[in-house]
Amino acid sequence: MSDDSAKRAVMVQPGGAPLTYTILVRGFAAPVAIAGRADRPLVSFDLTLTVTHPGPGFPDDIAAVMSYEDIVEDLRRLCAESDVPGPDYLADRAAELCLSHAKVRRVQADVTIPAPDSGGPSSGASLTRARPGQG
């Protein structure tokens, strides 16, 4: 193996697991058309992504790492949907969108929808998803 190809190997933690880093998306909020509500509440998302580290000697290139902006753009498109059924749907879709990026190994998605102006409780959902074999 040449020195060049060794630099492209994925770094591993003790026990053989690939090295990862964490991306936090906190307080992303956007108006969402919730089914059965006349208003468009400002829905809040908090995401924790576990992402595969590109390894030692990775190039100084944005393509070598996960882009925070890709996740934010995905969330914007999700929030633009019509007649969203509720927080469980939003958390599930947010997790699915994050895992559609090959570098994302695991995601925790927390979603909060404020109560309607007429009162009542806020609603929310939290879930964690991982690629098979990523725990």
C-alpha positions as CSV (number, residue, x, y, z in Angstrom):
1,M,0.0,0.0,0.0
2,S,1.4,3.4,-0.9
3,D,1.5,6.3,1.5
4,D,-1.1,8.1,-0.6
5,S,-3.7,5.3,-0.3
6,A,-3.0,4.9,3.4
7,K,-4.0,8.5,3.9
8,R,-7.4,7.8,2.4
9,A,-8.1,5.0,4.9
10,V,-10.9,5.7,7.3
11,M,-9.6,6.3,10.8
12,V,-11.0,3.8,13.4
13,Q,-11.7,4.1,17.1
14,P,-10.6,1.4,19.5
15,G,-12.8,-1.7,18.8
16,G,-12.7,-1.1,15.0
17,A,-15.5,1.5,14.7
18,P,-14.9,4.3,12.1
19,L,-14.1,7.7,13.6
20,T,-17.0,10.1,13.6
21,Y,-17.8,13.7,14.5
22,T,-21.0,15.4,15.5
23,I,-23.0,18.0,13.7
24,L,-25.6,19.9,15.8
25,V,-28.5,21.8,14.3
26,R,-30.1,23.6,17.1
27,G,-33.2,25.9,17.0
28,F,-33.9,25.6,13.3
29,A,-37.4,27.0,13.0
30,A,-39.8,27.5,10.1
31,P,-43.5,27.9,9.5
32,V,-45.3,24.7,8.6
33,A,-48.8,24.0,7.3
34,I,-50.1,21.4,9.8
35,A,-53.2,19.5,8.8
36,G,-56.3,20.7,10.6
37,R,-54.8,24.0,11.7
38,A,-55.6,27.4,10.1
39,D,-52.3,29.0,11.3
40,R,-48.8,28.1,10.2
41,P,-47.0,27.5,13.5
42,L,-43.3,28.1,13.7
43,V,-42.0,24.5,14.2
44,S,-38.6,24.0,15.9
45,F,-36.1,21.3,15.0
46,D,-33.1,20.1,16.9
47,L,-30.9,17.5,15.2
48,T,-27.8,15.7,16.3
49,L,-26.0,13.9,13.5
50,T,-23.2,11.4,13.9
51,V,-21.1,11.7,10.7
52,T,-18.2,9.5,9.4
53,H,-14.9,11.4,9.7
54,P,-13.1,11.6,6.3
55,G,-9.9,10.2,7.8
56,P,-6.4,11.5,8.2
57,G,-4.9,13.7,5.6
58,F,-8.3,14.5,4.0
59,P,-8.1,17.4,1.5
60,D,-9.0,20.9,2.5
61,D,-12.2,20.6,0.4
62,I,-15.8,21.2,1.5
63,A,-16.7,18.0,-0.4
64,A,-14.7,15.9,2.1
65,V,-16.9,16.8,5.0
66,M,-20.7,16.8,5.6
67,S,-22.2,20.2,4.8
68,Y,-24.5,21.7,7.5
69,E,-26.1,23.7,4.7
70,D,-27.3,20.5,3.0
71,I,-29.3,19.5,6.1
72,V,-30.7,23.0,6.5
73,E,-31.9,23.0,2.8
74,D,-33.5,19.6,3.4
75,L,-35.4,21.0,6.4
76,R,-36.5,24.0,4.4
77,R,-38.0,21.7,1.7
78,L,-39.7,19.6,4.4
79,C,-41.2,22.6,6.1
80,A,-42.6,23.8,2.7
81,E,-44.8,20.7,2.4
82,S,-48.6,21.1,2.8
83,D,-50.9,19.4,5.3
84,V,-48.2,17.9,7.4
85,P,-49.8,15.4,9.8
86,G,-47.8,16.3,12.9
87,P,-44.6,16.1,14.8
88,D,-44.0,12.4,14.4
89,Y,-44.1,12.8,10.6
90,L,-41.7,15.7,10.7
91,A,-39.2,13.9,13.0
92,D,-39.4,10.8,10.9
93,R,-38.9,12.7,7.6
94,A,-36.1,14.9,9.1
95,A,-34.3,11.7,10.2
96,E,-34.9,10.1,6.8
97,L,-33.5,13.2,5.0
98,C,-30.4,13.2,7.1
99,L,-29.7,9.5,6.6
100,S,-30.1,10.1,2.8
101,H,-26.6,11.7,3.0
102,A,-24.0,8.9,2.8
103,K,-21.8,10.3,5.5
104,V,-24.5,10.4,8.2
105,R,-24.4,7.3,10.4
106,R,-26.9,8.2,13.0
107,V,-29.4,11.0,13.7
108,Q,-31.5,12.2,16.6
109,A,-34.4,14.4,15.6
110,D,-36.4,16.5,18.1
111,V,-39.4,18.4,16.8
112,T,-41.7,20.8,18.7
113,I,-44.9,22.4,17.4
114,P,-46.3,25.2,19.5
115,A,-49.8,25.1,20.8
116,P,-52.5,26.9,18.7
117,D,-53.3,30.5,19.7
118,S,-56.5,29.2,21.2
119,G,-54.5,27.3,23.9
120,G,-53.8,23.6,24.4
121,P,-50.5,21.9,24.8
122,S,-47.5,22.1,22.5
123,S,-46.8,18.8,20.7
124,G,-43.5,17.2,19.9
125,A,-41.7,14.1,18.8
126,S,-38.2,12.7,19.3
127,L,-36.6,9.8,17.6
128,T,-33.2,8.3,16.9
129,R,-32.4,6.5,13.7
130,A,-29.1,4.8,12.5
131,R,-27.9,3.1,9.4
132,P,-28.2,-0.7,9.8
133,G,-25.2,-1.9,11.7
134,Q,-24.4,1.6,13.0
135,G,-26.3,1.3,16.3
